[in-house]
Structures are given as structure tokens and as C-alpha cells.
């Protein structure tokens, strides 16, 4: 049986795994520091857990933006990220050179979506949406079983939303767009607005109603444009289970019976979705 390596590269941590799926996955988590130190630590873990037969391939689901154009000289790079020290980092190339095996590469949210389709909350659904709401906000759309790519990859966290300045005078925290979705509704945005981490806010804090409104506005836009059969909301902010019914109510109000409202659910794989999706990217790279 072929064994694969997977890396979910995030702005806070790299989650690295070796195995074939959820049942045999060996995991470690590495703090995201400098590119060289973080990539070296990830490679060493994969080497140490590969076993006598070695790894058939490695997959990487990365925070972005990333270059996914196979013909580009910067394919596999993290490009214009706000993460200090990481812009223009050759992630896929560095991992591939160190291990000498094929590398599959995509966004972290596309990887997570692939895993949810095979093992998680999107089993049996051919077209769906995976959004992660945490340090940043990103989205992966699966249409007819495949991730959506285009000129680059979707940047769903940077759509513009109605901003009621009277209700929410916070100007936003995105370094590129100020009050885009990520700038208004990510974990750092909530902390900057309220002065404490999101998870410290009590259940009845008005910040949660505002968060539910922003996320429902975003989901409504994606429902109207992509027509997903299901919407999966993951990430650290969504660890608050009471947010789901709030978002569902707001979404139903926004759609206003115009079309069918898809199910809005948490990930079936929890925080392992990204690294499990990276194993699928490795599997595809080995086939190719």
C-alpha cells in the first residue's frame, strides 16, 4: 500500500501527516516561524514517519495567495501573503527538492474540501462550498467533484459586503482591502473590534450577532453565484456551536424564499480536514 505525506500550511501552524486516510493518520503540528525553519521541520517529520518504503508523494494545502499555474516559474509559491517573512516563498519546490518525490499543491481550503467530500460532511454531494473562518477567511468550491480554479484560485475571504458604519464603526483589518469579509469577520477582526479574542466573548455578546450577519451575507452571495448543495463552515471562529443556528436564520432571511437554502453545517473531519485533503493531493500527484 502506498503511503502519502500531507502538509496543511497555515499562518499559525503547519499540520503534517503521514498515512492513507483518517484511520492511519500520524500527525504533528509545527509552529509557523520562518519559511526555512518551518519547512525543514515539516520535511524532517515526513522523513521520520515514512517507514522503510518511503513516501509515494506529498501533498500541500497552503494558505495563500498561491501560484497554481503549472506553467508559471513561480508555481508552488506562496505569493502576496500578509504573513511576515512569507511573501514569494517557494513552498512546493522546497518540499519536493528535499524529499525527491512528486508534490501535489493547492490551497488549504480546496484540500479541506476534498477531504470533506471523501470522508466528511460532504459525502455524496457533488457540488458544495467549504469556508474556513479563523486567522483569515478562505473558501473552496467543489463543482462536479473538482475544486474550482481560474486565473488563480478563488479568494472568497476578500469579497466586499454591505458595511453599516453606524452599527459597526470598525474600519476592518485586512491590509489590502480594510473592510472586506476577512477584514470584518476573521478572528483577528473580532479581536481588534472587541479587544479580546473571539472565544472570550460570552454567548450573548452582540459581537456574535454581527458575526453571524457578516457570514450569512457572504454565504448568501456564494449561494446565489455558485448554487452549492451544502455549505461547510470550519475554522477557529466556528468552534462556537451557537453560531450555526444564527447564521442559518440570517441566511434564510437574506434569501427570502427566492431559492432553496442549502444546509449549513460544521466540518465532519474537524481540524484534520486540511491535512487529510493534502493526502488526497499527494495521491493525485502520485497517479500523475
Secondary structure as the mmCIF struct_conf table of DSSP 4:
data_model
#
loop_
_struct_conf.conf_type_id
_struct_conf.id
_struct_conf.beg_label_comp_id
_struct_conf.beg_label_asym_id
_struct_conf.beg_label_seq_id
_struct_conf.end_label_comp_id
_struct_conf.end_label_asym_id
_struct_conf.end_label_seq_id
STRN STRN1 UNK A 4 UNK A 9
BEND BEND1 UNK A 11 UNK A 12
STRN STRN2 UNK A 13 UNK A 19
BEND BEND2 UNK A 20 UNK A 21
TURN_TY1_P TURN_TY1_P1 UNK A 22 UNK A 23
BEND BEND3 UNK A 24 UNK A 24
STRN STRN3 UNK A 26 UNK A 31
HELX_RH_AL_P HELX_RH_AL_P1 UNK A 35 UNK A 49
BEND BEND4 UNK A 50 UNK A 50
TURN_TY1_P TURN_TY1_P2 UNK A 52 UNK A 53
BEND BEND5 UNK A 56 UNK A 56
STRN STRN4 UNK A 57 UNK A 62
BEND BEND6 UNK A 64 UNK A 65
STRN STRN5 UNK A 66 UNK A 66
TURN_TY1_P TURN_TY1_P3 UNK A 70 UNK A 71
BEND BEND7 UNK A 72 UNK A 72
TURN_TY1_P TURN_TY1_P4 UNK A 73 UNK A 76
STRN STRN6 UNK A 77 UNK A 78
BEND BEND8 UNK A 80 UNK A 80
BEND BEND9 UNK A 82 UNK A 83
TURN_TY1_P TURN_TY1_P5 UNK A 84 UNK A 88
STRN STRN7 UNK A 89 UNK A 90
HELX_RH_AL_P HELX_RH_AL_P2 UNK A 91 UNK A 99
TURN_TY1_P TURN_TY1_P6 UNK A 100 UNK A 100
BEND BEND10 UNK A 101 UNK A 101
STRN STRN8 UNK A 102 UNK A 107
HELX_RH_AL_P HELX_RH_AL_P3 UNK A 108 UNK A 119
BEND BEND11 UNK A 120 UNK A 120
TURN_TY1_P TURN_TY1_P7 UNK A 121 UNK A 124
BEND BEND12 UNK A 126 UNK A 127
STRN STRN9 UNK A 128 UNK A 133
BEND BEND13 UNK A 134 UNK A 136
STRN STRN10 UNK A 137 UNK A 143
TURN_TY1_P TURN_TY1_P8 UNK A 144 UNK A 145
STRN STRN11 UNK A 146 UNK A 147
STRN STRN12 UNK A 149 UNK A 149
BEND BEND14 UNK A 150 UNK A 152
STRN STRN13 UNK A 153 UNK A 153
HELX_RH_3T_P HELX_RH_3T_P1 UNK A 156 UNK A 158
STRN STRN14 UNK A 160 UNK A 160
TURN_TY1_P TURN_TY1_P9 UNK A 165 UNK A 167
STRN STRN15 UNK A 174 UNK A 174
TURN_TY1_P TURN_TY1_P10 UNK A 175 UNK A 177
STRN STRN16 UNK A 178 UNK A 178
BEND BEND15 UNK A 179 UNK A 179
STRN STRN17 UNK A 180 UNK A 180
HELX_RH_AL_P HELX_RH_AL_P4 UNK A 181 UNK A 185
BEND BEND16 UNK A 186 UNK A 186
HELX_RH_AL_P HELX_RH_AL_P5 UNK A 187 UNK A 194
BEND BEND17 UNK A 195 UNK A 196
HELX_RH_3T_P HELX_RH_3T_P2 UNK A 198 UNK A 200
BEND BEND18 UNK A 201 UNK A 201
TURN_TY1_P TURN_TY1_P11 UNK A 203 UNK A 204
HELX_RH_AL_P HELX_RH_AL_P6 UNK A 206 UNK A 226
BEND BEND19 UNK A 229 UNK A 229
STRN STRN18 UNK A 230 UNK A 234
BEND BEND20 UNK A 235 UNK A 235
HELX_RH_3T_P HELX_RH_3T_P3 UNK A 236 UNK A 239
TURN_TY1_P TURN_TY1_P12 UNK A 241 UNK A 241
HELX_RH_AL_P HELX_RH_AL_P7 UNK A 242 UNK A 255
TURN_TY1_P TURN_TY1_P13 UNK A 256 UNK A 257
BEND BEND21 UNK A 258 UNK A 259
HELX_LH_PP_P HELX_LH_PP_P1 UNK A 260 UNK A 262
STRN STRN19 UNK A 263 UNK A 265
BEND BEND22 UNK A 268 UNK A 269
HELX_RH_3T_P HELX_RH_3T_P4 UNK A 270 UNK A 272
HELX_RH_AL_P HELX_RH_AL_P8 UNK A 273 UNK A 287
#
